[in-house]
Every structure is written in structure tokens, then in C-alpha cells.
Amino acid sequence: MQSLPLFHRVAGQKIVVLGEGEAAAAKRRLIERAGGICVGEPEAHHARLAFIAIDDAREGEAAAIRMRCRGLLVNVTDRTALCEFTVPSILDRDPVLVAVGTGGASAGLAKMLRLRLERLLPPGLGRLAQALGMAREAIRARYPQGADRRRALDIALGEGGALDPLTEHGAGVVDDWLVSDADTMREGRYAIALRSADPDDLTLREARLLGSADYVVHAPGVPAAILNRARADAVRVPVAESDTTGDGVIVAIHGP
């Protein structure tokens, strides 16, 4: 990755916006939508972020230097080389946010991807997220062990699952799932024979297994691009080639 994607909580925080015109106005709308307070350069010492939308290249660069010298992280519209952070195209299903970024390569591409995703995600996705948040303690009570809880949610939220996020759900769906007798504790060992070093060559099933595995046992030659498809908190266990199920094979293990 060329950038580390993060979500900043800016409610009640001052953020510098310099410049006039539609680009600056768009940044102000975005900041205010997230609860931030737009300020000018005189209040930069109270801010953490700065957005610069100045048409003149020299003036924009000079403003970026001034803001950076005051310790702010800077975004300069249409000047990727001067940016310390970029602004993604945002799909809002509050509290679910999907941010599509291209590292500043093409805002148009990010926008079109976001528009395609808009058609895929149901309007009620935010309600599902809120229901899961409100049921956090009830979910912990039913599945006290973290690994069990992750597996249960992976299955329920998976394709065709009781809480499939791409399906429109009615009220009470999370409560119904918690009291259901559905099989939520599938576990086992799954061997994945790699066909290439390209993670896009994984089948959908293989990608899902990697994405929900608790442990990933792999031969030394398995590419990092493949391993990166596993959960960030999954335990990686490198083993000798002779201990795997074949040359270039990765094994995803669910359960203890």
C-alpha cells in the first residue's frame, strides 16, 4: 500500500481551509458534514489538518509549507506531491463509511468506483451496523471467546448468511440471529493450492477462507501479497516446505 487508510474523528475540531472557489467549498462542506469547524490561517495553531485549494501553484505550495511548519498535516488540491494525506471518494451509509482512494492518481476513477458500489450496498446497511453495535454485549455474552465470536460473525455476515450486509434486512434481524439455532461454529483446516503469486487468482471461496482464518500456516515461498489477504490479526505460522501439503501451498486453519 502506498498510503495508510485512516478515519479521523474531527467533530468539534478546527481544520484549516485555504482558498476560494468550488474546490475549497467542497472541502468545507465535507469537513462540516463530519462535524469539523473550518477556520483560516490565523487559527492554524489550533488545528491538526489543513486543506489548501489555491489555484496559483506557487501560492499553494507556499501555503502548504507554512501549514507544515506549524505541524499540520496538509492536503493540496490537485497537487499530490505536496499532500501528506489524500481525500477519498466517500460512500455514506452512516455509521458505515466506504472510502475509495487511488493515492491521488485519479479522483474520477475513485468517484466511478464509489458510484458502482452505491448500487450494491442496500440503504439499510447503516441500520444493520447500528444494530450490531447495540448488540455488542449480547454477542459477547453468547460467544465469550474472541475466536468463537469472530467465526460466528464471519458466517452470519458472509454471503447468504443471516446478516449478509448486501441484503436488505428488517428490524430485529440481529436479535433473531442471536436466538437462532443456526450453525455458527464451523471450523476446520482448509488447504489452498496456489496457482500463481497473484492474489487475484484466488477463488472467491479461497479469499473468504483467508479473510476469516484464525491461523495461516504457510511455506516460506508464499508471497506477501497472498498473505496480506488474511486478517491482520490472524496468526501467521511459517513452516518448512516439507511440513505443508505441497509446493507453494498455504493452509488456513479455523478454530483452536
C-alpha positions in Angstrom: 0.0 0.0 0.0 1.2 3.5 -0.8 -1.0 5.1 1.9 -2.3 4.0 5.3 -6.1 4.4 5.2 -7.4 6.0 8.5 -10.7 7.6 9.6 -10.2 10.9 11.5 -12.7 11.9 14.2 -12.9 15.7 13.6 -16.2 16.6 15.4 -15.6 19.9 17.2 -12.1 20.2 15.9 -10.7 23.2 13.9 -9.5 22.4 10.4 -7.8 25.0 8.2 -9.2 25.5 4.7 -7.4 28.0 2.4 -8.6 29.1 -1.0 -11.8 30.1 -2.7 -13.9 28.6 -5.4 -15.7 25.2 -5.8 -12.8 23.0 -4.7 -12.4 24.9 -1.4 -16.2 25.0 -0.9 -16.4 21.2 -1.4 -13.7 20.7 1.3 -15.6 23.0 3.7 -18.8 21.0 3.1 -17.1 17.7 3.7 -15.5 19.0 7.0 -18.8 20.4 8.3 -20.6 17.2 7.4 -18.1 15.4 9.7 -18.7 17.9 12.5 -15.4 19.8 12.0 -15.0 23.6 12.2 -13.5 25.4 9.2 -11.0 28.1 10.1 -8.5 30.3 8.3 -4.7 30.6 8.6 -4.8 32.8 11.7 -6.2 29.9 13.7 -3.8 27.3 12.3 -2.1 26.9 15.7 -5.4 25.3 17.0 -5.8 22.9 14.1 -4.5 19.5 13.1 -5.3 19.3 9.4 -5.1 21.8 6.5 -6.8 21.7 3.1 -5.3 24.1 0.5 -7.3 24.8 -2.6 -5.4 27.7 -4.2 -5.3 27.8 -8.0 -1.9 29.6 -8.2 0.7 26.8 -7.9 3.4 29.0 -6.2 0.9 30.4 -3.7 -0.5 26.9 -3.0 3.0 25.5 -2.4 3.9 28.4 -0.1 0.7 27.9 1.9 1.5 24.2 2.2 5.0 24.9 3.6 3.6 27.4 6.1 1.0 24.9 7.4 3.5 22.1 7.5 5.9 24.3 9.5 3.1 24.8 12.1 2.8 21.0 12.5 -0.3 20.4 10.4 -0.9 17.5 8.0 -1.6 19.0 4.6 -3.7 18.2 1.6 -3.3 20.4 -1.6 -5.9 20.0 -4.2 -4.6 18.5 -7.5 -1.0 18.6 -6.2 -0.4 15.0 -5.0 3.3 15.5 -4.5 2.5 18.2 -1.8 0.0 16.1 0.0 0.6 14.2 3.3 -2.9 12.8 3.0 -5.4 12.4 0.2 -9.2 12.6 0.3 -11.1 9.5 -0.8 -14.5 9.3 -2.6 -16.9 8.5 0.2 -19.9 6.2 0.2 -22.0 7.1 3.3 -24.3 4.5 4.9 -23.9 6.1 8.4 -22.3 4.7 10.5 -20.8 2.7 7.7 -18.3 4.6 5.5 -16.7 3.2 2.5 -13.7 5.3 1.3 -12.3 4.7 -2.2 -8.9 6.2 -2.8 -6.4 6.0 -5.6 -3.5 7.7 -3.8 -4.2 10.9 -5.8 -3.8 9.1 -9.2 -7.4 9.7 -10.4 -10.2 11.3 -8.5 -12.5 10.4 -11.4 -11.8 6.7 -11.1 -12.4 6.8 -7.3 -15.8 8.5 -8.0 -16.9 6.0 -10.5 -16.0 3.1 -8.3 -17.9 4.7 -5.5 -21.0 5.1 -7.7 -20.9 1.5 -8.7 -20.6 0.4 -5.0 -23.6 2.7 -4.2 -25.8 0.4 -6.3 -24.5 -2.7 -4.5 -24.9 -1.6 -0.9 -28.5 -1.5 0.4 -29.9 1.7 2.0 -30.4 -0.2 5.3 -26.8 -1.1 5.8 -26.3 1.6 8.4 -29.2 0.3 10.4 -27.6 -3.2 10.4 -24.3 -1.7 11.7 -26.1 0.2 14.4 -28.0 -2.9 15.5 -24.7 -4.8 15.7 -23.2 -2.1 17.8 -26.2 -2.1 20.2 -26.0 -5.9 20.4 -22.2 -5.9 21.2 -22.7 -7.0 24.8 -25.3 -9.6 23.9 -23.0 -11.0 21.3 -20.2 -11.2 23.8 -22.5 -13.0 26.2 -23.4 -15.7 23.7 -19.8 -16.0 22.4 -17.4 -15.2 25.3 -14.3 -16.4 23.4 -13.0 -13.9 20.9 -12.2 -16.6 18.3 -15.7 -18.0 18.5 -17.2 -14.6 18.2 -15.3 -13.8 15.1 -16.2 -17.1 13.4 -19.9 -16.6 14.3 -19.9 -13.1 12.8 -17.9 -14.2 9.8 -20.5 -16.8 9.0 -23.6 -14.6 9.7 -22.2 -11.7 7.7 -20.9 -13.9 4.9 -22.6 -14.3 1.5 -26.1 -15.8 2.1 -25.6 -15.6 5.9 -28.3 -14.4 8.4 -26.8 -10.9 8.4 -25.5 -10.7 4.9 -24.7 -7.0 4.5 -25.6 -7.0 0.8 -29.2 -8.0 1.7 -31.8 -5.5 3.0 -32.9 -6.6 6.5 -35.8 -5.7 8.6 -35.8 -4.6 12.2 -34.8 -7.1 14.8 -32.6 -9.2 12.5 -29.6 -9.2 14.8 -31.8 -10.2 17.8 -33.3 -13.0 15.7 -29.9 -14.2 14.7 -28.7 -14.3 18.3 -31.5 -16.6 19.4 -31.5 -18.8 16.4 -30.1 -22.3 16.3 -28.1 -21.7 13.1 -24.8 -23.4 12.8 -22.4 -20.6 13.6 -19.4 -22.6 14.7 -17.9 -24.1 11.6 -14.2 -24.8 11.9 -11.6 -26.9 10.2 -8.5 -26.9 8.2 -8.5 -25.9 4.5 -5.7 -26.4 2.1 -5.3 -23.8 -0.7 -3.0 -24.7 -3.6 -1.7 -21.5 -5.1 -1.8 -21.2 -8.9 0.3 -18.1 -9.0 1.8 -15.3 -6.9 -1.2 -13.0 -7.9 -3.8 -12.8 -5.1 -6.4 -12.1 -7.8 -6.0 -15.7 -8.9 -7.6 -16.9 -5.6 -11.1 -18.2 -6.0 -13.8 -16.4 -4.0 -14.0 -19.3 -1.6 -10.2 -19.2 -1.1 -10.3 -15.5 -0.5 -13.1 -15.9 2.1 -11.2 -18.6 3.9 -8.1 -16.5 4.1 -10.1 -13.5 5.2 -11.7 -15.3 8.1 -8.9 -17.7 9.2 -7.6 -17.6 12.8 -4.3 -19.2 11.8 -2.4 -19.2 8.5 0.2 -21.9 8.1 2.4 -21.3 5.0 5.5 -22.4 3.3 8.4 -19.9 3.1 7.8 -19.1 -0.5 4.2 -17.9 -0.2 4.2 -14.3 -1.5 3.4 -11.4 0.9 0.6 -10.3 -1.5 -1.2 -13.6 -0.8 -0.7 -13.4 3.0 -2.0 -9.9 3.0 -5.4 -11.2 2.1 -5.7 -12.8 5.6 -7.0 -10.8 8.5 -4.4 -8.5 10.0 -4.8 -10.2 13.4 -4.6 -13.8 12.1 -1.6 -15.7 13.4 1.0 -16.4 10.7 2.9 -19.7 11.1 5.8 -20.1 8.6 6.8 -23.8 8.4 9.3 -25.8 6.4 8.3 -26.7 2.8 8.1 -30.4 3.8 5.5 -29.6 6.5 3.0 -28.2 4.1 0.7 -30.1 1.8 2.8 -29.4 -1.3 4.9 -26.9 -3.1 3.6 -23.3 -2.6 0.6 -24.4 -0.6 -1.0 -22.3 2.2 -3.3 -23.7 4.8 -5.9 -21.7 6.6 -7.0 -23.1 9.9 -10.2 -22.1 11.6 -10.7 -22.9 15.3 -8.3 -23.9 18.1 
